[in-house]
Amino acid sequence: MFWSIVILPSYSLNCDDEFNIIENKIKEVIGLIDQFNDDIKSSLYRKITSKIAHIVERVDRAHPTEDTKLEERSQLSSKALTLLPKLKTCVRTLHNQEFSILDASLLNIRVDSEDDLSFDGSDEENEGAIGNSTPKPAGVAK
């Protein structure tokens, strides 16, 4: 069996141009995240996570020599690394909104608005409902 070593070409990147491109790509992804209203299984979610990975790799490939450029690279790296948690927060927020609207009736919860969830406190209507009755010790009559 013959093994061959693949030597990839080395590209010298102009840091100013590269950092401008990275900054524009970060802005593009932030716009996609702000408009995101789908779930984790969607193609848009995969597209955004792919773009984030590409941005992070692009920042890692940039090797500036000047101290000011090192600081700029560090700032871009920080911005890029906050994109995925921002996307995941967006997904959790959407999931919580779906829960508050769609599943509230299954738990005997009254929904006056999306921000106001409260349990229905009347024991007569919800006799024996889960979470709405106080457990009584064994052998004690009503």
VENLINDA-V580988 format. One record per pair of residues at least 24 apart in sequence whose C-alpha atoms are under 10 Angstrom apart, sorted by the first residue. I is the first residue (numbers start at 1). J is the second residue. If there is no record, write none. Layout:
BEGIN
i=[I/I]
j=[J/J]
END
This chain:
BEGIN
i=[11/12/12/12/13/13/13/13/14/14/14/15/15/15/15/15/15/15/15/15/15/16/16/16/18/18/18/18/19/19/19/19/19/19/19/21/21/22/22/22/22/22/22/22/22/22/23/23/23/23/25/25/25/25/25/26/26/26/26/26/26/26/26/27/29/29/29/29/29/30/30/30/30/32/33/33/33/33/33/33/33/33/34/34/34/35/36/36/36/36/37/37/37/37/37/38/38/38/38/39/39/39/39/39/39/40/40/40/40/40/45/45/45/48/48/48/49/49/49/51/52/52/52/52/52/53/53/53/53/54/55/55/55/55/56/56/56/107/107/108]
j=[61/61/62/63/61/62/63/64/62/63/64/59/62/63/64/65/66/69/70/72/73/64/69/72/58/59/61/62/58/59/62/69/72/73/76/55/58/54/55/56/58/59/73/76/77/80/55/76/79/80/51/52/54/55/80/51/52/55/56/76/79/80/83/79/55/80/83/84/87/80/83/86/87/87/83/84/86/87/88/89/90/91/86/87/90/90/87/90/91/94/90/91/93/94/95/90/91/94/95/88/90/91/92/94/95/87/88/91/92/95/87/88/91/83/84/87/83/84/87/83/80/81/82/83/84/80/81/83/84/80/79/80/81/83/80/81/83/131/132/132]
END
